[in-house]
Amino acid sequence: MIETARLRLIPCELSHFEAILQDEARLATLLGVELAADWLGFDAAREAMQPAYEFLKSHPTALGWWTYLFIHKADRTLIGLGGFKGEVNEEGMVEIGYEIAPAYRRRGLAREAAEGMIEYAFAHPEIKRVDAHTLPETNASTGVLEKVGMKHVGTVDDPDDGEIWRWSLSREEYRPVV
């Protein structure tokens, strides 16, 4: 688990994925929380749950470097998800991503989640760099990445999304949140 001032990021275990895929009310019961409207975000996130579940089933060591459920502590509400896009690669890099329910946006919660994931990553000595990708335009997500110290380092041609922007933060550039 990753904990920040206002959030608890819970690693999404197989039982959580099963509840998401079968009955989200069961997920709320498992976690002991309410579900924010649109907590899962965009349609692509919902469509990604089955492949994410299958990946974790076949790669159990990815738990901790995979999907996290974002719980707003004070509201006891599941407000989004994100996490890492897999374990550290041969270059010492992990990639983060995040999605916050519309009712909880513009409160600094995406920034807080990103900071928590970055801190978690750099607590592991094998991590040399944390990356993220965004649409190729200035938007809320690019603002979050700038606030957590990431730099826009170029574009990437993604087979699914086309041109996207790559953001990066090295261990040497990282400044923990105080």
PLY file of the C-alpha trace (Angstrom):
ply
format ascii 1.0
element vertex 178
property float x
property float y
property float z
element edge 177
property int vertex1
property int vertex2
end_header
0.00 0.00 0.00
1.07 3.56 -0.71
-0.22 6.18 1.69
-0.24 9.95 1.23
-1.84 12.71 3.29
-5.30 12.24 1.76
-5.08 9.00 -0.19
-4.55 5.31 0.32
-3.36 3.54 -2.84
-4.27 -0.14 -2.52
-2.58 -2.68 -4.82
-5.32 -4.22 -6.96
-5.23 -7.94 -6.15
-6.91 -10.68 -8.16
-9.98 -10.56 -5.87
-10.32 -6.83 -6.55
-10.11 -7.36 -10.31
-12.71 -10.14 -10.08
-15.08 -7.81 -8.22
-14.53 -5.02 -10.78
-15.29 -7.43 -13.61
-18.31 -9.10 -11.97
-19.93 -6.73 -9.48
-18.53 -3.36 -8.48
-20.76 -3.32 -5.37
-18.74 -6.32 -4.18
-15.57 -4.28 -4.71
-16.95 -1.54 -2.45
-17.71 -4.15 0.22
-14.26 -5.74 -0.10
-12.60 -2.36 0.37
-15.10 -1.02 2.94
-15.70 2.13 0.89
-18.23 3.90 -1.31
-17.63 4.16 -5.06
-17.42 7.62 -6.59
-19.40 8.05 -9.79
-17.12 7.29 -12.75
-14.31 6.17 -10.43
-12.96 3.98 -13.22
-12.70 6.94 -15.55
-12.68 6.64 -19.30
-14.02 3.63 -21.24
-10.55 2.40 -22.13
-9.80 1.90 -18.42
-12.88 -0.31 -18.04
-11.89 -2.28 -21.16
-8.38 -2.71 -19.75
-9.55 -4.46 -16.57
-9.83 -7.96 -18.10
-6.35 -7.88 -19.70
-4.92 -6.34 -16.49
-6.48 -9.17 -14.47
-5.11 -11.80 -16.86
-1.65 -10.22 -16.72
-1.58 -10.27 -12.90
-2.81 -13.89 -12.90
0.12 -14.92 -15.08
2.66 -12.53 -13.47
1.92 -12.52 -9.70
5.25 -10.82 -8.94
3.90 -7.70 -10.68
1.67 -6.96 -7.66
3.00 -3.67 -6.31
4.14 -2.67 -9.82
0.72 -2.89 -11.42
-2.73 -1.42 -10.78
-3.63 0.52 -7.62
-7.07 1.60 -6.37
-7.17 5.18 -5.05
-9.14 5.59 -1.81
-9.92 9.08 -0.49
-9.30 8.53 3.23
-11.60 11.21 4.69
-14.53 10.32 2.41
-13.85 6.54 2.52
-14.51 6.56 -1.23
-12.84 4.86 -4.18
-12.05 7.82 -6.43
-9.81 6.43 -9.14
-7.04 4.13 -10.12
-3.60 4.10 -11.60
-0.25 2.69 -10.73
2.65 1.29 -12.66
2.71 -0.26 -16.11
4.81 -3.20 -14.99
7.95 -4.03 -13.09
11.23 -2.20 -13.57
12.75 -2.66 -17.02
16.40 -3.37 -17.88
17.15 0.39 -17.89
15.84 0.83 -14.33
12.63 2.55 -15.45
9.01 2.23 -14.35
6.06 4.09 -15.86
3.18 5.61 -13.88
-0.38 6.48 -14.85
-3.48 7.69 -13.00
-7.17 8.55 -13.38
-9.36 10.46 -10.90
-13.17 10.51 -10.85
-14.59 13.81 -12.19
-16.05 14.89 -8.83
-12.59 14.66 -7.23
-10.58 16.45 -9.90
-8.95 19.87 -9.50
-8.14 19.18 -5.83
-4.50 18.14 -6.21
-5.33 14.44 -5.76
-3.78 13.28 -9.04
-0.60 15.15 -8.08
-0.69 13.54 -4.64
-1.16 10.05 -6.13
1.66 10.63 -8.62
3.96 11.87 -5.82
3.14 8.78 -3.77
3.92 6.44 -6.66
7.17 8.27 -7.44
8.25 8.13 -3.79
7.41 4.41 -3.69
9.41 3.81 -6.87
12.52 5.66 -5.72
12.42 3.82 -2.38
13.59 0.83 -4.47
17.29 1.22 -5.32
16.94 -0.49 -8.71
14.70 2.33 -9.97
16.71 4.95 -11.84
13.88 6.72 -13.67
10.10 7.17 -13.55
8.31 7.91 -16.83
4.77 8.84 -17.83
2.95 9.45 -21.11
0.25 11.98 -22.00
-1.70 13.12 -24.99
0.46 15.46 -27.12
-1.10 18.66 -25.76
-1.05 20.82 -22.67
-3.75 19.50 -20.34
-4.46 18.72 -16.67
-2.22 15.65 -16.74
0.76 17.56 -18.13
0.26 20.08 -15.32
0.32 17.26 -12.75
3.55 15.88 -14.18
5.21 19.28 -14.19
4.19 19.82 -10.54
5.79 16.53 -9.48
9.06 17.49 -11.18
8.80 15.50 -14.39
10.17 16.95 -17.60
8.75 16.63 -21.10
11.53 14.75 -22.89
10.06 14.03 -26.30
7.40 12.26 -28.29
6.75 8.58 -28.82
4.76 6.86 -31.53
2.43 4.51 -29.65
0.86 1.71 -31.74
-2.53 2.22 -30.03
-2.61 5.97 -29.36
-0.43 7.47 -32.09
1.89 10.30 -31.11
2.15 10.83 -27.34
4.41 12.91 -25.12
6.97 11.21 -22.89
7.74 12.64 -19.45
10.59 11.55 -17.20
12.12 12.07 -13.76
15.51 10.61 -12.89
16.61 9.57 -9.42
19.17 12.42 -9.51
16.45 15.00 -10.28
13.97 13.61 -7.73
13.15 15.83 -4.75
10.92 14.12 -2.16
7.82 15.99 -1.02
8.37 17.35 2.47
0 1
1 2
2 3
3 4
4 5
5 6
6 7
7 8
8 9
9 10
10 11
11 12
12 13
13 14
14 15
15 16
16 17
17 18
18 19
19 20
20 21
21 22
22 23
23 24
24 25
25 26
26 27
27 28
28 29
29 30
30 31
31 32
32 33
33 34
34 35
35 36
36 37
37 38
38 39
39 40
40 41
41 42
42 43
43 44
44 45
45 46
46 47
47 48
48 49
49 50
50 51
51 52
52 53
53 54
54 55
55 56
56 57
57 58
58 59
59 60
60 61
61 62
62 63
63 64
64 65
65 66
66 67
67 68
68 69
69 70
70 71
71 72
72 73
73 74
74 75
75 76
76 77
77 78
78 79
79 80
80 81
81 82
82 83
83 84
84 85
85 86
86 87
87 88
88 89
89 90
90 91
91 92
92 93
93 94
94 95
95 96
96 97
97 98
98 99
99 100
100 101
101 102
102 103
103 104
104 105
105 106
106 107
107 108
108 109
109 110
110 111
111 112
112 113
113 114
114 115
115 116
116 117
117 118
118 119
119 120
120 121
121 122
122 123
123 124
124 125
125 126
126 127
127 128
128 129
129 130
130 131
131 132
132 133
133 134
134 135
135 136
136 137
137 138
138 139
139 140
140 141
141 142
142 143
143 144
144 145
145 146
146 147
147 148
148 149
149 150
150 151
151 152
152 153
153 154
154 155
155 156
156 157
157 158
158 159
159 160
160 161
161 162
162 163
163 164
164 165
165 166
166 167
167 168
168 169
169 170
170 171
171 172
172 173
173 174
174 175
175 176
176 177
